């Protein structure tokens, strides 16, 4: 009998990458895929002495000592439930199932509860980093039974990326906590990418930067406070040559971007929690608008565009865009972590926000130097309600908001859509206590629906007899 220590079910790109990562770290990994051809392809293209193929799920189960451990790497939704249904008759009380896909956290909570009643331990395990991260070190966010985590921790923490010598993997909390954190990570990722895209639009269409200048600019930014994986690859993208011409590839890529749902889930969950994640929502809406290609083409000829204005001086403008981007980035992360805070209280997860930030420092898509500062902020004050209230980030907002406002004005004058940056400005303005018009809204609601209102000069609930 071939013995294994963990089974990976689903050997598409992410599944095989994680399986091979585990094998590299000395773990005997059983691999199973419902399509025999996929398993054979992994064997042919990635032979590994620690990877053991299985073509029968019963044999995969029997290859392990109890408590057994299985990581499911299939498409979120019904396919996960189908694999669980196949596994259940074969496994025993105390065995563990890890879902490493992008499952919706409510599905994870349902599965965890149902399986717990049968004695099976279920972990919703967020994995970020794409194919390369999964293969050589992702950020991992497991949620489930705290005591049982000790059985899977040696494997997950061994294969995770390392930041300052620490694994970018940590126990998040009960039931759906891991997948919720991964969902919010992806929401922040949406906002981060949209902000970078808007910085690009400003530099190119307001500042007149060439692709070479854009590449140099982002490479320069990657040496400072904006240092991150996304800024790094953006610099490389502007240098990449097209396969069919002698120009840069970026100019031949269709101006339309897809989305798989995690950003949308974050936006919907924020409405449920009553938390403002307007920048994440704006990033989702920007992708929706990008898909209306034919409508946009038609409208371009029907609507007047702003008249051309002189391009700003490049060096000064580049500095403004960098400062504005950094300020908006603070607001985006503040929104994401505030949502985590509310969800933690709502679902009883007791999330450690400093630890969450620390496991994002390497391996994942939003990995950035910036996360060291977020980790320190929450280590200093675990009860921090909003990231912008930390002195470090407060100073950052105060230093950079003038630049953010200036580049916003420039974008509006040039007709450049800046949905995420505009929401950053609106969020900062509302957060700093400016009147938001809610007194008028209270009056309107009381006028047309007798919904009552509160007063500034005395306590209680009031209704006015509107006389017009």
Buried (B, 14 or more C-beta within 10 A) or exposed (E): EEEBBBBBBBBBEBBBBBBBBBBBBEBBBBBBBBEEEBBBBBBEEBEBEBBBBBEEBEBBBBBBEEBBBBBBBBEBBEBBBEBBEBBBEBBEEEBBBBBBBBBBBBBBBBBBEBBBEEEBBBBBBBBBBBEEBBBBBBBBBBBBBEEBBEBBBEBBBBBBBBBEEBBBBBBBBBBBBBBBBBBBBBBBBBBBBBBBBBBBBBBBBBBEBEBEBBBBBBBBBBEEBBBBBBBBBBBEBBBEEEEEEEEBBBEEEEEEBEBEBBBBBBBBBBEEBEBBBBBBBBBBBBBEBBBEEEEEEEEEEEEEEEEEEEBBEBEEBBEBBBBBBBBBBBBBBBBBBBBBBBBBEEBEBEBBBBBBBBBBBBBBBBBBBBBBBBBBBBBEBEEBEBBBEBEEBBEBBEEBBEBBBBBBEBBEEBBBBBBBBBBBBBBBBBBEEEEEEEEEEBEEEBEEEEEEBEEEEEEEEEEEEEEE
